[in-house]
Structure formats: structure tokens, C-alpha cells
Amino acid sequence: MAPKNRLKRPPAKPLANPFVPRYVSPKERAENRARWRRFFYGTAAVLAVAVMLMLYGYSDQAPAWLRVATENMDAMFGYPVLRLIAWMTGA
């Protein structure tokens, strides 16, 4: 026979209807917009700094280690920075 002191489970919750959209408050919308804006501005800033550093890496004034690192990194992506320099100088 089964013991009498079994723990009773709480009643199961009904599943949420997947067709009813979740309410998003105006405050949450503003926070989400700010989060996306911060992500895009940060990504744009990082890309701009990376391109400027690589452009500087191709100059005569850059240290030798930076020139080698720039050329190797540019070669990994198919020389887009070198093509950008050629386009800017009209070569």
C-alpha cells in the first residue's frame, strides 16, 4: 500500500497562450531602444577605431610590429583596407 504521508503537488498552471502578445510598457520600450542604440553606437565606434588603426598601420610612421600585424590582419579579410587606401588615393 502507498504511504499516507505523500507530498501533494500544487495544481499545474495553464500554459500561456502563444498568440497573445506580451504587454510591453513604455518604460521597457524606452529601455530596449536605449540598449539597441548603445549597442549600435558602440559597434560603430569600435569599427571606426579599428579602420583608423589599420590605416595608420600602413603608414611609414607606424612601428614595424604594427605594420606586420596590420598586413596580416588585412590579409585575413582579403585586403579591404588596402583597397580602401587605393580608392582614397586614386591609385
KOLGU-4560 file (N, C-alpha, C; in nm, 3 decimals, padded with zeros to 5 digits):
<recs>
<n_xx: 00.083 n_yy: -00.119 n_zz: 00.000 ca_xx: 00.000 ca_yy: 00.000 ca_zz: 00.000 c_xx: 00.088 c_yy: 00.125 c_zz: 00.000 mol: A seq: 1 type: MET>
<n_xx: 00.034 n_yy: 00.229 n_zz: -00.058 ca_xx: 00.108 ca_yy: 00.355 ca_zz: -00.066 c_xx: 00.105 c_yy: 00.425 c_zz: 00.069 mol: A seq: 2 type: ALA>
<n_xx: 00.218 n_yy: 00.490 n_zz: 00.105 ca_xx: 00.220 ca_yy: 00.561 ca_zz: 00.233 c_xx: 00.122 c_yy: 00.679 c_zz: 00.230 mol: A seq: 3 type: PRO>
<n_xx: 00.069 n_yy: 00.709 n_zz: 00.349 ca_xx: -00.033 ca_yy: 00.815 ca_zz: 00.360 c_xx: 00.029 c_yy: 00.954 c_zz: 00.364 mol: A seq: 4 type: LYS>
<n_xx: 00.158 n_yy: 00.966 n_zz: 00.393 ca_xx: 00.218 ca_yy: 01.099 ca_zz: 00.410 c_xx: 00.286 c_yy: 01.149 c_zz: 00.281 mol: A seq: 5 type: ASN>
<n_xx: 00.230 n_yy: 01.118 n_zz: 00.167 ca_xx: 00.286 ca_yy: 01.166 ca_zz: 00.040 c_xx: 00.267 c_yy: 01.317 c_zz: 00.029 mol: A seq: 6 type: ARG>
<n_xx: 00.367 n_yy: 01.381 n_zz: -00.036 ca_xx: 00.355 ca_yy: 01.525 ca_zz: -00.060 c_xx: 00.260 c_yy: 01.548 c_zz: -00.176 mol: A seq: 7 type: LEU>
<n_xx: 00.174 n_yy: 01.644 n_zz: -00.160 ca_xx: 00.081 ca_yy: 01.676 ca_zz: -00.268 c_xx: 00.144 c_yy: 01.782 c_zz: -00.357 mol: A seq: 8 type: LYS>
<n_xx: 00.131 n_yy: 01.765 n_zz: -00.485 ca_xx: 00.184 ca_yy: 01.861 ca_zz: -00.581 c_xx: 00.087 c_yy: 01.976 c_zz: -00.596 mol: A seq: 9 type: ARG>
<n_xx: 00.141 n_yy: 02.095 n_zz: -00.621 ca_xx: 00.048 ca_yy: 02.207 ca_zz: -00.647 c_xx: -00.019 c_yy: 02.186 c_zz: -00.781 mol: A seq: 10 type: PRO>
<n_xx: -00.134 n_yy: 02.245 n_zz: -00.801 ca_xx: -00.203 ca_yy: 02.227 ca_zz: -00.929 c_xx: -00.119 c_yy: 02.286 c_zz: -01.042 mol: A seq: 11 type: PRO>
<n_xx: -00.124 n_yy: 02.223 n_zz: -01.157 ca_xx: -00.046 ca_yy: 02.267 ca_zz: -01.273 c_xx: -00.102 c_yy: 02.399 c_zz: -01.326 mol: A seq: 12 type: ALA>
<n_xx: -00.010 n_yy: 02.491 n_zz: -01.364 ca_xx: -00.052 ca_yy: 02.619 ca_zz: -01.419 c_xx: -00.087 c_yy: 02.599 c_zz: -01.567 mol: A seq: 13 type: LYS>
<n_xx: -00.187 n_yy: 02.666 n_zz: -01.614 ca_xx: -00.218 ca_yy: 02.656 ca_zz: -01.756 c_xx: -00.108 c_yy: 02.725 c_zz: -01.837 mol: A seq: 14 type: PRO>
<n_xx: -00.080 n_yy: 02.672 n_zz: -01.955 ca_xx: 00.022 ca_yy: 02.731 ca_zz: -02.040 c_xx: -00.026 c_yy: 02.865 c_zz: -02.095 mol: A seq: 15 type: LEU>
<n_xx: 00.069 n_yy: 02.956 n_zz: -02.115 ca_xx: 00.034 ca_yy: 03.086 ca_zz: -02.171 c_xx: -00.004 c_yy: 03.068 c_zz: -02.318 mol: A seq: 16 type: ALA>
<n_xx: -00.097 n_yy: 03.147 n_zz: -02.361 ca_xx: -00.140 ca_yy: 03.142 ca_zz: -02.500 c_xx: -00.032 c_yy: 03.206 c_zz: -02.586 mol: A seq: 17 type: ASN>
<n_xx: 00.028 n_yy: 03.133 n_zz: -02.681 ca_xx: 00.137 ca_yy: 03.191 ca_zz: -02.761 c_xx: 00.090 c_yy: 03.294 c_zz: -02.862 mol: A seq: 18 type: PRO>
<n_xx: -00.040 n_yy: 03.307 n_zz: -02.885 ca_xx: -00.091 ca_yy: 03.401 ca_zz: -02.983 c_xx: -00.126 c_yy: 03.537 c_zz: -02.923 mol: A seq: 19 type: PHE>
<n_xx: -00.119 n_yy: 03.548 n_zz: -02.791 ca_xx: -00.146 ca_yy: 03.675 ca_zz: -02.726 c_xx: -00.013 c_yy: 03.745 c_zz: -02.702 mol: A seq: 20 type: VAL>
<n_xx: 00.010 n_yy: 03.863 n_zz: -02.762 ca_xx: 00.139 ca_yy: 03.930 ca_zz: -02.742 c_xx: 00.156 c_yy: 03.978 c_zz: -02.599 mol: A seq: 21 type: PRO>
<n_xx: 00.280 n_yy: 03.977 n_zz: -02.555 ca_xx: 00.311 ca_yy: 04.022 ca_zz: -02.420 c_xx: 00.305 c_yy: 04.173 c_zz: -02.414 mol: A seq: 22 type: ARG>
<n_xx: 00.247 n_yy: 04.228 n_zz: -02.308 ca_xx: 00.239 ca_yy: 04.373 ca_zz: -02.293 c_xx: 00.377 c_yy: 04.426 c_zz: -02.260 mol: A seq: 23 type: TYR>
<n_xx: 00.420 n_yy: 04.526 n_zz: -02.336 ca_xx: 00.548 ca_yy: 04.591 ca_zz: -02.312 c_xx: 00.518 c_yy: 04.735 c_zz: -02.274 mol: A seq: 24 type: VAL>
<n_xx: 00.559 n_yy: 04.771 n_zz: -02.154 ca_xx: 00.530 ca_yy: 04.905 ca_zz: -02.104 c_xx: 00.614 c_yy: 05.009 c_zz: -02.178 mol: A seq: 25 type: SER>
<n_xx: 00.572 n_yy: 05.134 n_zz: -02.177 ca_xx: 00.651 ca_yy: 05.239 ca_zz: -02.241 c_xx: 00.792 c_yy: 05.251 c_zz: -02.181 mol: A seq: 26 type: PRO>
<n_xx: 00.804 n_yy: 05.228 n_zz: -02.053 ca_xx: 00.936 ca_yy: 05.234 ca_zz: -01.989 c_xx: 01.026 c_yy: 05.123 c_zz: -02.043 mol: A seq: 27 type: LYS>
<n_xx: 00.971 n_yy: 05.002 n_zz: -02.058 ca_xx: 01.050 ca_yy: 04.891 ca_zz: -02.110 c_xx: 01.088 c_yy: 04.914 c_zz: -02.256 mol: A seq: 28 type: GLU>
<n_xx: 00.996 n_yy: 04.973 n_zz: -02.334 ca_xx: 01.027 ca_yy: 05.006 ca_zz: -02.473 c_xx: 01.143 c_yy: 05.106 c_zz: -02.480 mol: A seq: 29 type: ARG>
<n_xx: 01.139 n_yy: 05.207 n_zz: -02.393 ca_xx: 01.246 ca_yy: 05.307 ca_zz: -02.392 c_xx: 01.380 c_yy: 05.245 c_zz: -02.352 mol: A seq: 30 type: ALA>
<n_xx: 01.375 n_yy: 05.153 n_zz: -02.254 ca_xx: 01.499 ca_yy: 05.086 ca_zz: -02.213 c_xx: 01.554 c_yy: 05.000 c_zz: -02.327 mol: A seq: 31 type: GLU>
<n_xx: 01.466 n_yy: 04.931 n_zz: -02.399 ca_xx: 01.511 ca_yy: 04.849 ca_zz: -02.512 c_xx: 01.570 c_yy: 04.934 c_zz: -02.623 mol: A seq: 32 type: ASN>
<n_xx: 01.505 n_yy: 05.048 n_zz: -02.652 ca_xx: 01.558 ca_yy: 05.139 ca_zz: -02.754 c_xx: 01.696 c_yy: 05.190 c_zz: -02.713 mol: A seq: 33 type: ARG>
<n_xx: 01.711 n_yy: 05.226 n_zz: -02.587 ca_xx: 01.840 ca_yy: 05.276 ca_zz: -02.539 c_xx: 01.947 c_yy: 05.167 c_zz: -02.546 mol: A seq: 34 type: ALA>
<n_xx: 01.909 n_yy: 05.045 n_zz: -02.516 ca_xx: 02.004 ca_yy: 04.934 ca_zz: -02.522 c_xx: 02.051 c_yy: 04.910 c_zz: -02.666 mol: A seq: 35 type: ARG>
<n_xx: 01.957 n_yy: 04.909 n_zz: -02.760 ca_xx: 01.994 ca_yy: 04.891 ca_zz: -02.901 c_xx: 02.078 c_yy: 05.008 c_zz: -02.951 mol: A seq: 36 type: TRP>
<n_xx: 02.041 n_yy: 05.129 n_zz: -02.915 ca_xx: 02.116 ca_yy: 05.247 ca_zz: -02.957 c_xx: 02.259 c_yy: 05.241 c_zz: -02.905 mol: A seq: 37 type: ARG>
<n_xx: 02.275 n_yy: 05.204 n_zz: -02.779 ca_xx: 02.409 ca_yy: 05.193 ca_zz: -02.720 c_xx: 02.490 c_yy: 05.085 c_zz: -02.791 mol: A seq: 38 type: ARG>
<n_xx: 02.427 n_yy: 04.974 n_zz: -02.826 ca_xx: 02.495 ca_yy: 04.866 ca_zz: -02.898 c_xx: 02.543 c_yy: 04.915 c_zz: -03.035 mol: A seq: 39 type: PHE>
<n_xx: 02.455 n_yy: 04.982 n_zz: -03.111 ca_xx: 02.493 ca_yy: 05.026 ca_zz: -03.245 c_xx: 02.600 c_yy: 05.135 c_zz: -03.241 mol: A seq: 40 type: PHE>
<n_xx: 02.588 n_yy: 05.230 n_zz: -03.149 ca_xx: 02.691 ca_yy: 05.334 ca_zz: -03.138 c_xx: 02.824 c_yy: 05.274 c_zz: -03.097 mol: A seq: 41 type: TYR>
<n_xx: 02.823 n_yy: 05.181 n_zz: -03.005 ca_xx: 02.947 ca_yy: 05.116 ca_zz: -02.963 c_xx: 03.011 c_yy: 05.038 c_zz: -03.075 mol: A seq: 42 type: GLY>
<n_xx: 02.928 n_yy: 04.965 n_zz: -03.151 ca_xx: 02.981 ca_yy: 04.889 ca_zz: -03.264 c_xx: 03.040 c_yy: 04.982 c_zz: -03.370 mol: A seq: 43 type: THR>
<n_xx: 02.971 n_yy: 05.092 n_zz: -03.398 ca_xx: 03.022 ca_yy: 05.187 ca_zz: -03.498 c_xx: 03.153 c_yy: 05.248 c_zz: -03.451 mol: A seq: 44 type: ALA>
<n_xx: 03.163 n_yy: 05.280 n_zz: -03.322 ca_xx: 03.287 ca_yy: 05.339 ca_zz: -03.270 c_xx: 03.402 c_yy: 05.240 c_zz: -03.278 mol: A seq: 45 type: ALA>
<n_xx: 03.378 n_yy: 05.116 n_zz: -03.242 ca_xx: 03.484 ca_yy: 05.014 ca_zz: -03.247 c_xx: 03.531 c_yy: 04.991 c_zz: -03.390 mol: A seq: 46 type: VAL>
<n_xx: 03.436 n_yy: 04.984 n_zz: -03.484 ca_xx: 03.475 ca_yy: 04.966 ca_zz: -03.624 c_xx: 03.554 c_yy: 05.085 c_zz: -03.677 mol: A seq: 47 type: LEU>
<n_xx: 03.511 n_yy: 05.207 n_zz: -03.641 ca_xx: 03.583 ca_yy: 05.326 ca_zz: -03.686 c_xx: 03.725 c_yy: 05.329 c_zz: -03.630 mol: A seq: 48 type: ALA>
<n_xx: 03.741 n_yy: 05.297 n_zz: -03.504 ca_xx: 03.875 ca_yy: 05.295 ca_zz: -03.444 c_xx: 03.960 c_yy: 05.186 c_zz: -03.508 mol: A seq: 49 type: VAL>
<n_xx: 03.902 n_yy: 05.071 n_zz: -03.536 ca_xx: 03.978 ca_yy: 04.962 ca_zz: -03.598 c_xx: 04.025 c_yy: 05.001 c_zz: -03.738 mol: A seq: 50 type: ALA>
<n_xx: 03.939 n_yy: 05.064 n_zz: -03.816 ca_xx: 03.978 ca_yy: 05.106 ca_zz: -03.951 c_xx: 04.086 c_yy: 05.214 c_zz: -03.944 mol: A seq: 51 type: VAL>
<n_xx: 04.071 n_yy: 05.310 n_zz: -03.851 ca_xx: 04.174 ca_yy: 05.414 ca_zz: -03.838 c_xx: 04.308 c_yy: 05.356 c_zz: -03.796 mol: A seq: 52 type: MET>
<n_xx: 04.305 n_yy: 05.260 n_zz: -03.705 ca_xx: 04.430 ca_yy: 05.197 ca_zz: -03.661 c_xx: 04.494 c_yy: 05.120 c_zz: -03.777 mol: A seq: 53 type: LEU>
<n_xx: 04.411 n_yy: 05.054 n_zz: -03.858 ca_xx: 04.468 ca_yy: 04.980 ca_zz: -03.971 c_xx: 04.520 c_yy: 05.075 c_zz: -04.077 mol: A seq: 54 type: MET>
<n_xx: 04.452 n_yy: 05.187 n_zz: -04.099 ca_xx: 04.503 ca_yy: 05.287 ca_zz: -04.193 c_xx: 04.636 c_yy: 05.343 c_zz: -04.144 mol: A seq: 55 type: LEU>
<n_xx: 04.647 n_yy: 05.368 n_zz: -04.015 ca_xx: 04.774 ca_yy: 05.415 ca_zz: -03.959 c_xx: 04.880 c_yy: 05.305 c_zz: -03.970 mol: A seq: 56 type: TYR>
<n_xx: 04.840 n_yy: 05.180 n_zz: -03.959 ca_xx: 04.935 ca_yy: 05.070 ca_zz: -03.967 c_xx: 05.002 c_yy: 05.060 c_zz: -04.102 mol: A seq: 57 type: GLY>
<n_xx: 04.939 n_yy: 05.112 n_zz: -04.208 ca_xx: 05.000 ca_yy: 05.110 ca_zz: -04.340 c_xx: 05.090 c_yy: 05.231 c_zz: -04.364 mol: A seq: 58 type: TYR>
<n_xx: 05.096 n_yy: 05.326 n_zz: -04.270 ca_xx: 05.179 ca_yy: 05.445 ca_zz: -04.292 c_xx: 05.325 c_yy: 05.417 c_zz: -04.258 mol: A seq: 59 type: SER>
<n_xx: 05.411 n_yy: 05.510 n_zz: -04.299 ca_xx: 05.554 ca_yy: 05.497 ca_zz: -04.269 c_xx: 05.584 c_yy: 05.523 c_zz: -04.123 mol: A seq: 60 type: ASP>
<n_xx: 05.498 n_yy: 05.596 n_zz: -04.055 ca_xx: 05.524 ca_yy: 05.635 ca_zz: -03.916 c_xx: 05.489 c_yy: 05.526 c_zz: -03.815 mol: A seq: 61 type: GLN>
<n_xx: 05.419 n_yy: 05.424 n_zz: -03.859 ca_xx: 05.377 ca_yy: 05.317 ca_zz: -03.768 c_xx: 05.498 c_yy: 05.230 c_zz: -03.733 mol: A seq: 62 type: ALA>
<n_xx: 05.501 n_yy: 05.177 n_zz: -03.610 ca_xx: 05.610 ca_yy: 05.086 ca_zz: -03.575 c_xx: 05.604 c_yy: 04.959 c_zz: -03.660 mol: A seq: 63 type: PRO>
<n_xx: 05.717 n_yy: 04.891 n_zz: -03.669 ca_xx: 05.727 ca_yy: 04.773 ca_zz: -03.755 c_xx: 05.629 c_yy: 04.664 c_zz: -03.713 mol: A seq: 64 type: ALA>
<n_xx: 05.614 n_yy: 04.642 n_zz: -03.582 ca_xx: 05.523 ca_yy: 04.536 ca_zz: -03.536 c_xx: 05.379 c_yy: 04.566 c_zz: -03.576 mol: A seq: 65 type: TRP>
<n_xx: 05.341 n_yy: 04.697 n_zz: -03.577 ca_xx: 05.204 ca_yy: 04.732 ca_zz: -03.616 c_xx: 05.185 c_yy: 04.716 c_zz: -03.767 mol: A seq: 66 type: LEU>
<n_xx: 05.290 n_yy: 04.747 n_zz: -03.845 ca_xx: 05.279 ca_yy: 04.728 ca_zz: -03.990 c_xx: 05.262 c_yy: 04.580 c_zz: -04.023 mol: A seq: 67 type: ARG>
<n_xx: 05.337 n_yy: 04.494 n_zz: -03.956 ca_xx: 05.326 ca_yy: 04.350 ca_zz: -03.982 c_xx: 05.188 c_yy: 04.299 c_zz: -03.937 mol: A seq: 68 type: VAL>
<n_xx: 05.144 n_yy: 04.342 n_zz: -03.819 ca_xx: 05.013 ca_yy: 04.298 ca_zz: -03.769 c_xx: 04.901 c_yy: 04.348 c_zz: -03.859 mol: A seq: 69 type: ALA>
<n_xx: 04.913 n_yy: 04.470 n_zz: -03.908 ca_xx: 04.810 ca_yy: 04.526 ca_zz: -03.995 c_xx: 04.802 c_yy: 04.450 c_zz: -04.126 mol: A seq: 70 type: THR>
<n_xx: 04.918 n_yy: 04.421 n_zz: -04.184 ca_xx: 04.917 ca_yy: 04.348 ca_zz: -04.310 c_xx: 04.860 c_yy: 04.207 c_zz: -04.293 mol: A seq: 71 type: GLU>
<n_xx: 04.897 n_yy: 04.140 n_zz: -04.184 ca_xx: 04.844 ca_yy: 04.006 ca_zz: -04.159 c_xx: 04.694 c_yy: 04.008 c_zz: -04.135 mol: A seq: 72 type: ASN>
<n_xx: 04.647 n_yy: 04.104 n_zz: -04.058 ca_xx: 04.504 ca_yy: 04.113 ca_zz: -04.030 c_xx: 04.427 c_yy: 04.151 c_zz: -04.155 mol: A seq: 73 type: MET>
<n_xx: 04.482 n_yy: 04.240 n_zz: -04.235 ca_xx: 04.416 ca_yy: 04.281 ca_zz: -04.358 c_xx: 04.411 c_yy: 04.164 c_zz: -04.457 mol: A seq: 74 type: ASP>
<n_xx: 04.515 n_yy: 04.081 n_zz: -04.458 ca_xx: 04.518 ca_yy: 03.965 ca_zz: -04.548 c_xx: 04.411 c_yy: 03.863 c_zz: -04.509 mol: A seq: 75 type: ALA>
<n_xx: 04.380 n_yy: 03.853 n_zz: -04.380 ca_xx: 04.276 ca_yy: 03.759 ca_zz: -04.337 c_xx: 04.141 c_yy: 03.791 c_zz: -04.398 mol: A seq: 76 type: MET>
<n_xx: 04.114 n_yy: 03.919 n_zz: -04.423 ca_xx: 03.983 ca_yy: 03.961 ca_zz: -04.474 c_xx: 03.987 c_yy: 03.995 c_zz: -04.622 mol: A seq: 77 type: PHE>
<n_xx: 04.097 n_yy: 03.966 n_zz: -04.691 ca_xx: 04.104 ca_yy: 03.991 ca_zz: -04.835 c_xx: 04.148 c_yy: 04.132 c_zz: -04.870 mol: A seq: 78 type: GLY>
<n_xx: 04.225 n_yy: 04.197 n_zz: -04.788 ca_xx: 04.282 ca_yy: 04.331 ca_zz: -04.809 c_xx: 04.177 c_yy: 04.440 c_zz: -04.832 mol: A seq: 79 type: TYR>
<n_xx: 04.072 n_yy: 04.451 n_zz: -04.749 ca_xx: 03.976 ca_yy: 04.560 ca_zz: -04.769 c_xx: 04.035 c_yy: 04.696 c_zz: -04.736 mol: A seq: 80 type: PRO>
<n_xx: 04.124 n_yy: 04.704 n_zz: -04.638 ca_xx: 04.181 ca_yy: 04.833 ca_zz: -04.600 c_xx: 04.278 c_yy: 04.880 c_zz: -04.709 mol: A seq: 81 type: VAL>
<n_xx: 04.354 n_yy: 04.790 n_zz: -04.765 ca_xx: 04.445 ca_yy: 04.828 ca_zz: -04.873 c_xx: 04.366 c_yy: 04.877 c_zz: -04.994 mol: A seq: 82 type: LEU>
<n_xx: 04.252 n_yy: 04.813 n_zz: -05.024 ca_xx: 04.167 ca_yy: 04.860 ca_zz: -05.134 c_xx: 04.108 c_yy: 04.997 c_zz: -05.101 mol: A seq: 83 type: ARG>
<n_xx: 04.073 n_yy: 05.020 n_zz: -04.974 ca_xx: 04.021 ca_yy: 05.150 ca_zz: -04.933 c_xx: 04.128 c_yy: 05.258 c_zz: -04.951 mol: A seq: 84 type: LEU>
<n_xx: 04.251 n_yy: 05.228 n_zz: -04.916 ca_xx: 04.360 ca_yy: 05.324 ca_zz: -04.934 c_xx: 04.380 c_yy: 05.353 c_zz: -05.083 mol: A seq: 85 type: ILE>
<n_xx: 04.377 n_yy: 05.248 n_zz: -05.165 ca_xx: 04.393 ca_yy: 05.267 ca_zz: -05.310 c_xx: 04.280 c_yy: 05.351 c_zz: -05.366 mol: A seq: 86 type: ALA>
<n_xx: 04.157 n_yy: 05.329 n_zz: -05.318 ca_xx: 04.043 ca_yy: 05.408 ca_zz: -05.365 c_xx: 04.055 c_yy: 05.553 c_zz: -05.322 mol: A seq: 87 type: TRP>
<n_xx: 04.100 n_yy: 05.578 n_zz: -05.198 ca_xx: 04.112 ca_yy: 05.715 ca_zz: -05.147 c_xx: 04.222 c_yy: 05.792 c_zz: -05.218 mol: A seq: 88 type: MET>
<n_xx: 04.330 n_yy: 05.724 n_zz: -05.257 ca_xx: 04.442 ca_yy: 05.792 ca_zz: -05.322 c_xx: 04.426 c_yy: 05.796 c_zz: -05.473 mol: A seq: 89 type: THR>
<n_xx: 04.331 n_yy: 05.721 n_zz: -05.526 ca_xx: 04.307 ca_yy: 05.720 ca_zz: -05.669 c_xx: 04.407 c_yy: 05.636 c_zz: -05.745 mol: A seq: 90 type: GLY>
<n_xx: 04.473 n_yy: 05.544 n_zz: -05.675 ca_xx: 04.574 ca_yy: 05.461 ca_zz: -05.742 c_xx: 04.511 c_yy: 05.343 c_zz: -05.811 mol: A seq: 91 type: ALA>
</recs>
